[in-house]
Amino acid sequence: GKLAAYLKKRGRSVMLAAADLQRPAAVDQLRTVAQQVETEMPGGAQVHFYAEPDKVAEYGKAVGAAITVCQNAYKAAKAKGVDTLILDTAGRLHVNDDLMGELRAVNRALQPHHILLVVDAMTGQDAVNSAKAFHEQLEIDGVILTKFDSDTRGGAALSVKKVTGAPIRFIGVGEKLDAIEEFHAERVAGRILGMGDVVSLVERAQQEVSEEEAERMAEKMAKGQFTMEDFLDQMRTLRKMGPMKQLLGMLPGVGQALKDVQVDEKQLDRIEGIVNSMTPTERKDVNKINPSRRKRIARGSGVKPEEVSQLVKQFGVVSKLSQQFSGMGIKGKMKAMKDLQAAGGAAGALGGMGMPALPGMGRKGSTHTASPKTRFKKRRK
């Protein structure tokens, strides 16, 4: 599904063929995924689905039937003029001679351009052994590592390239359909070593924000016209790019600092609720939020009035810093970023992207957030 979403975003029409006949629910699951990619993912290209549910049988009892399904799927894809046909075959153990023979038969019958092996990065050495065994029988020419966003970082699985000679094509970095990236060894090495991965971060941003929109927002910040409405738009854009902790981990020097930091994604929902409870006038000018308005906003978003005040204060700090930031030279900007990070820790890094330091981002086991006064003292010091 993620691979289909990746291709669709790049303008390629896709057909997903359900060639997993060993699990009764496999066909329905892939049909659901195909529908989600078609309706939820951006891009004008179509996503098609092909299946022959009547050929589904108990595991091991329908060996060989997948060959016919794959051949028929190829004919259907060709008739529809589909750019890419993805044959989703059943997961199997390399020691199962019958099922491995079926895969070899599919390979001979269709001669696909690519044979991609999907491997769970968290299985470590087992993933390496499986890749080696599959490669000996099929000559795979690419690997997709899933769950690469886990704390294991896919360590042992990186040696897949060494034992098979087949490159790692893609890595799965989350649960969402678009949480898939092309594998770049130097970028992944940078993340593991805590050096960040700014290139991937920029690429994600470019997918969500046009150059014109970025320039418009930068101009508003420079003029001091950045509003709470703009902040809400930016926060939503960032959330589309991936989990906040993952994005922060792409910043140089931040990855190691985030090891013991717990980012509460639910807190972002609370912040969005607060902003949504404001009137258009209040979003344009937060200075108009008096005590009575603050109570109303708190009631509407289900939070305490103090949380509304905290968000407004942090927003004011970041708005001023953003305006100052735009007129600084390189040295000044570097100093401002250091000051901003000192003011809010890892959360301060968000401020550099136009977002207030967020409450709910603290060390594991602690929900303490420094007060604005404390952060100002740190900045002055």
C-alpha positions as CSV (number, residue, x, y, z in Angstrom):
1,G,0.0,0.0,0.0
2,K,2.8,2.5,0.9
3,L,4.6,1.7,-2.3
4,A,1.4,2.3,-4.3
5,A,0.9,5.6,-2.4
6,Y,4.5,6.6,-3.2
7,L,4.0,5.9,-6.9
8,K,0.6,7.7,-7.1
9,K,2.1,10.9,-5.6
10,R,4.6,10.8,-8.5
11,G,1.9,10.6,-11.1
12,R,2.0,6.8,-11.9
13,S,-1.1,4.8,-12.1
14,V,-1.0,1.6,-10.1
15,M,-2.7,-1.8,-10.0
16,L,-2.5,-3.8,-6.8
17,A,-3.0,-7.5,-7.4
18,A,-4.0,-9.8,-4.5
19,A,-1.8,-12.8,-5.1
20,D,-1.7,-13.8,-1.5
21,L,-4.1,-16.8,-1.5
22,Q,-2.9,-18.3,1.8
23,R,-4.8,-16.0,4.2
24,P,-8.6,-15.7,3.9
25,A,-8.5,-12.0,4.9
26,A,-5.6,-11.0,2.7
27,V,-7.7,-10.1,-0.4
28,D,-10.1,-7.9,1.7
29,Q,-7.2,-6.2,3.4
30,L,-5.5,-5.3,0.2
31,R,-8.8,-4.1,-1.3
32,T,-9.2,-1.8,1.6
33,V,-5.7,-0.5,1.3
34,A,-6.2,0.1,-2.5
35,Q,-9.3,2.1,-1.7
36,Q,-7.5,4.2,0.9
37,V,-4.6,5.0,-1.5
38,E,-7.1,6.0,-4.2
39,T,-9.2,8.3,-2.0
40,E,-6.8,9.6,0.6
41,M,-3.4,10.1,-1.2
42,P,-2.7,13.1,-3.4
43,G,-2.1,12.8,-7.1
44,G,-4.3,12.4,-10.2
45,A,-3.2,8.9,-11.1
46,Q,-5.6,6.1,-10.5
47,V,-5.1,3.1,-8.3
48,H,-6.7,-0.2,-9.5
49,F,-7.3,-3.4,-7.6
50,Y,-7.4,-7.0,-9.0
51,A,-8.3,-10.2,-7.2
52,E,-9.9,-13.6,-7.7
53,P,-11.4,-14.3,-4.3
54,D,-12.7,-17.8,-5.3
55,K,-9.1,-19.0,-5.5
56,V,-8.4,-18.2,-1.8
57,A,-7.8,-21.4,0.3
58,E,-6.3,-22.4,3.5
59,Y,-2.5,-21.9,3.9
60,G,-0.6,-24.3,1.8
61,K,-3.6,-25.7,0.0
62,A,-3.7,-23.3,-2.9
63,V,-0.1,-23.6,-4.0
64,G,0.3,-22.8,-7.7
65,A,-3.0,-20.9,-8.0
66,A,-1.2,-17.6,-7.5
67,I,0.5,-18.1,-10.9
68,T,-2.8,-17.9,-12.8
69,V,-3.9,-14.9,-10.7
70,C,-0.7,-13.0,-11.5
71,Q,-1.0,-13.8,-15.2
72,N,-4.6,-12.6,-15.3
73,A,-3.7,-9.4,-13.3
74,Y,-1.0,-8.6,-15.9
75,K,-3.5,-8.9,-18.7
76,A,-6.0,-6.6,-16.8
77,A,-3.3,-4.0,-16.1
78,K,-2.2,-4.0,-19.7
79,A,-5.8,-3.6,-20.9
80,K,-6.3,-0.6,-18.6
81,G,-2.9,1.0,-19.6
82,V,-1.6,0.9,-16.0
83,D,1.9,2.2,-15.4
84,T,2.9,-0.1,-12.6
85,L,1.5,-3.6,-11.6
86,I,2.3,-4.6,-8.0
87,L,1.9,-8.4,-7.3
88,D,1.3,-8.8,-3.6
89,T,2.3,-12.4,-3.0
90,A,1.9,-14.3,0.3
91,G,4.5,-14.1,3.1
92,R,6.3,-17.4,3.4
93,L,9.3,-19.1,5.0
94,H,12.2,-19.8,2.8
95,V,12.2,-23.4,4.0
96,N,8.8,-24.1,2.4
97,D,9.8,-25.7,-0.9
98,D,6.3,-25.7,-2.4
99,L,5.7,-22.0,-1.8
100,M,9.2,-21.0,-2.9
101,G,8.6,-23.1,-6.0
102,E,5.4,-21.1,-6.7
103,L,7.4,-17.8,-6.5
104,R,10.0,-19.1,-8.9
105,A,7.1,-20.1,-11.3
106,V,5.6,-16.6,-11.0
107,N,9.0,-15.1,-11.8
108,R,9.4,-17.3,-14.9
109,A,5.8,-16.7,-16.2
110,L,5.8,-12.9,-15.8
111,Q,9.5,-11.9,-15.7
112,P,8.9,-8.8,-13.6
113,H,11.1,-5.7,-13.8
114,H,11.8,-5.8,-10.0
115,I,11.5,-8.4,-7.3
116,L,11.3,-6.6,-3.9
117,L,11.6,-8.4,-0.6
118,V,9.7,-6.8,2.3
119,V,11.6,-7.3,5.5
120,D,10.8,-6.2,9.1
121,A,13.8,-4.1,10.3
122,M,13.0,-5.0,13.9
123,T,13.8,-8.7,13.4
124,G,17.5,-7.9,13.0
125,Q,19.6,-10.9,12.1
126,D,16.6,-13.0,11.1
127,A,15.9,-10.4,8.4
128,V,19.4,-10.8,7.1
129,N,19.1,-14.6,7.0
130,S,15.7,-14.5,5.2
131,A,17.0,-12.0,2.6
132,K,20.0,-14.2,1.9
133,A,17.9,-17.4,1.5
134,F,15.3,-15.6,-0.8
135,H,18.1,-14.1,-2.9
136,E,19.7,-17.5,-3.4
137,Q,16.4,-18.8,-4.9
138,L,15.0,-15.7,-6.6
139,E,17.8,-13.2,-7.1
140,I,15.9,-10.3,-5.6
141,D,17.0,-6.9,-6.8
142,G,15.7,-4.8,-4.0
143,V,14.6,-4.7,-0.3
144,I,12.0,-2.7,1.5
145,L,12.7,-2.4,5.2
146,T,9.6,-1.8,7.3
147,K,9.4,-0.3,10.9
148,F,12.7,1.6,10.3
149,D,11.4,4.3,12.6
150,S,11.7,2.0,15.6
151,D,14.3,2.4,18.3
152,T,16.2,-0.5,16.8
153,R,17.1,1.7,13.8
154,G,17.2,-1.4,11.7
155,G,20.8,-2.0,12.7
156,A,21.4,-5.7,11.7
157,A,19.1,-5.4,8.7
158,L,21.4,-2.8,7.1
159,S,23.8,-5.7,6.4
160,V,21.1,-7.1,3.9
161,K,23.0,-5.2,1.2
162,K,26.2,-6.9,2.2
163,V,24.9,-10.5,2.1
164,T,22.7,-10.2,-1.0
165,G,24.2,-7.5,-3.1
166,A,20.6,-6.2,-3.5
167,P,20.1,-2.5,-2.6
168,I,17.7,-1.3,0.1
169,R,15.2,0.6,-2.1
170,F,12.8,1.9,0.5
171,I,12.3,2.2,4.2
172,G,9.0,2.4,6.1
173,V,9.1,5.2,8.7
174,G,5.7,5.1,10.2
175,E,2.2,3.6,10.1
176,K,0.6,6.1,7.7
177,L,0.2,5.2,4.0
178,D,2.7,7.9,3.0
179,A,5.3,6.9,5.6
180,I,7.8,5.5,3.1
181,E,11.1,7.0,1.9
182,E,13.7,6.2,-0.7
183,F,16.7,4.7,1.1
184,H,19.8,6.9,1.1
185,A,22.7,5.4,3.1
186,E,24.4,8.6,3.9
187,R,21.2,10.2,5.2
188,V,20.3,7.2,7.4
189,A,23.9,7.1,8.7
190,G,23.5,10.8,9.7
191,R,20.3,10.0,11.6
192,I,21.9,7.1,13.5
193,L,25.0,9.1,14.4
194,G,22.8,12.1,15.5
195,M,24.0,14.3,12.6
196,G,20.4,14.8,11.4
197,D,19.0,14.5,7.9
198,V,18.2,18.0,6.7
199,V,17.9,16.9,3.0
200,S,15.1,14.5,3.7
201,L,13.4,17.1,6.0
202,V,13.5,19.6,3.1
203,E,12.1,17.1,0.6
204,R,9.2,16.4,2.9
205,A,8.5,20.1,3.3
206,Q,8.6,20.6,-0.4
207,Q,6.0,17.9,-0.9
208,E,3.6,19.7,1.5
209,V,4.4,23.4,0.9
210,S,4.9,25.2,-2.4
211,E,7.8,27.7,-2.9
212,E,5.3,30.5,-3.3
213,E,3.6,29.7,0.0
214,A,6.9,29.5,1.8
215,E,7.9,32.9,0.5
216,R,4.6,34.4,1.4
217,M,4.8,33.0,5.0
218,A,8.4,34.2,5.3
219,E,7.4,37.7,4.3
220,K,4.5,37.8,6.8
221,M,7.0,36.8,9.5
222,A,9.4,39.5,8.5
223,K,6.7,42.1,8.7
224,G,5.4,40.9,12.0
225,Q,2.1,39.8,10.4
226,F,2.3,36.1,11.5
227,T,-1.1,35.2,13.0
228,M,-2.5,32.3,15.0
229,E,-4.3,31.2,11.8
230,D,-0.9,31.0,10.1
231,F,0.5,29.0,13.0
232,L,-2.4,26.6,12.8
233,D,-1.8,26.1,9.1
234,Q,1.9,25.5,9.7
235,M,1.3,23.0,12.5
236,R,-1.1,21.0,10.3
237,T,1.5,21.0,7.5
238,L,4.2,19.7,9.9
239,R,1.9,17.0,11.2
240,K,1.4,15.8,7.6
241,M,5.2,15.5,7.2
242,G,5.4,12.9,10.0
243,P,5.6,12.4,13.8
244,M,7.1,15.4,15.5
245,K,9.8,13.5,17.2
246,Q,10.9,12.0,13.9
247,L,11.0,15.5,12.3
248,L,13.1,16.9,15.1
249,G,15.4,13.9,14.8
250,M,16.3,15.1,11.3
251,L,17.7,18.4,12.7
252,P,21.5,18.3,13.2
253,G,22.5,17.8,16.9
254,V,18.9,17.2,18.0
255,G,18.7,13.5,17.4
256,Q,20.8,12.4,20.4
257,A,19.1,15.0,22.6
258,L,15.7,13.5,21.8
259,K,16.6,10.0,23.2
260,D,15.0,10.8,26.6
261,V,12.5,13.3,25.4
262,Q,8.9,12.3,25.1
263,V,6.8,14.1,22.5
264,D,3.1,14.0,23.3
265,E,1.3,14.1,19.9
266,K,-2.0,14.4,21.8
267,Q,-0.8,17.8,23.1
268,L,-0.8,19.0,19.5
269,D,-4.5,18.0,19.3
270,R,-5.1,20.1,22.4
271,I,-3.3,23.1,20.9
272,E,-5.3,22.8,17.7
273,G,-8.5,22.6,19.8
274,I,-7.5,25.9,21.5
275,V,-6.9,27.7,18.2
276,N,-10.1,26.4,16.7
277,S,-12.0,27.7,19.7
278,M,-10.8,31.2,18.9
279,T,-12.8,33.6,16.7
280,P,-11.3,34.8,13.4
281,T,-10.6,38.2,15.1
282,E,-8.8,36.6,18.0
283,R,-6.7,34.5,15.7
284,K,-5.6,37.6,13.8
285,D,-4.8,39.5,17.0
286,V,-4.1,37.4,20.1
287,N,-3.8,40.7,22.1
288,K,-7.5,40.9,22.1
289,I,-7.9,37.8,24.2
290,N,-8.9,39.2,27.6
291,P,-9.7,37.1,30.7
292,S,-13.3,36.5,29.7
293,R,-12.4,35.5,26.2
294,R,-9.7,33.2,27.6
295,K,-12.3,31.4,29.8
296,R,-14.6,31.0,26.8
297,I,-11.7,29.5,24.6
298,A,-10.8,27.2,27.5
299,R,-14.3,25.9,27.8
300,G,-14.7,25.4,24.1
301,S,-11.4,23.4,23.8
302,G,-11.8,21.5,27.1
303,V,-8.6,22.9,28.7
304,K,-7.7,25.1,31.6
305,P,-7.5,28.9,31.1
306,E,-3.8,28.8,32.1
307,E,-3.1,26.6,29.0
308,V,-4.7,29.2,26.7
309,S,-2.5,31.9,28.3
310,Q,0.6,29.8,28.0
311,L,0.0,29.2,24.3
312,V,-0.7,32.9,23.6
313,K,2.5,33.9,25.5
314,Q,4.6,31.4,23.6
315,F,3.1,32.5,20.3
316,G,4.0,36.1,21.1
317,V,7.6,35.2,21.9
318,V,8.1,33.2,18.7
319,S,6.4,35.9,16.5
320,K,8.8,38.6,17.8
321,L,11.8,36.3,17.4
322,S,10.8,35.4,13.9
323,Q,10.6,39.0,12.9
324,Q,14.0,39.7,14.4
325,F,15.4,36.5,12.8
326,S,14.5,37.7,9.3
327,G,16.7,40.8,9.6
328,M,19.8,39.1,11.0
329,G,23.0,37.9,9.3
330,I,24.2,34.3,9.5
331,K,26.0,34.8,12.8
332,G,22.9,36.5,14.3
333,K,20.6,33.7,13.1
334,M,22.9,31.0,14.6
335,K,22.9,32.8,17.9
336,A,19.1,33.3,17.9
337,M,18.6,29.6,17.2
338,K,20.9,28.8,20.2
339,D,19.0,31.2,22.4
340,L,15.6,29.8,21.2
341,Q,16.7,26.2,21.9
342,A,18.0,27.2,25.3
343,A,14.6,28.8,26.0
344,G,12.6,25.7,25.2
345,G,15.0,22.8,24.9
346,A,14.1,20.4,22.0
347,A,10.8,22.1,21.8
348,G,12.6,25.4,21.1
349,A,13.7,24.0,17.8
350,L,10.1,24.1,16.8
351,G,10.2,27.8,17.4
352,G,12.8,28.1,14.7
353,M,10.2,26.7,12.3
354,G,7.5,29.2,13.3
355,M,6.0,27.1,16.0
356,P,5.8,27.9,19.7
357,A,7.7,25.7,22.1
358,L,5.1,23.1,22.8
359,P,4.0,22.0,26.3
360,G,4.0,18.2,26.7
361,M,7.5,17.9,25.3
362,G,9.7,16.9,28.3
363,R,11.9,14.2,29.7
364,K,10.3,10.8,30.1
365,G,8.4,10.5,33.3
366,S,7.9,14.3,33.5
367,T,5.3,16.7,32.1
368,H,7.0,19.8,33.6
369,T,7.3,22.7,31.2
370,A,9.4,25.8,32.1
371,S,7.4,29.0,32.5
372,P,7.9,31.9,30.0
373,K,9.7,33.9,32.8
374,T,12.2,31.1,33.4
375,R,12.9,30.8,29.7
376,F,13.4,34.5,29.4
377,K,15.9,34.4,32.2
378,K,17.8,31.6,30.5
379,R,17.9,33.6,27.2
380,R,19.2,36.7,29.0
381,K,21.9,34.7,30.8
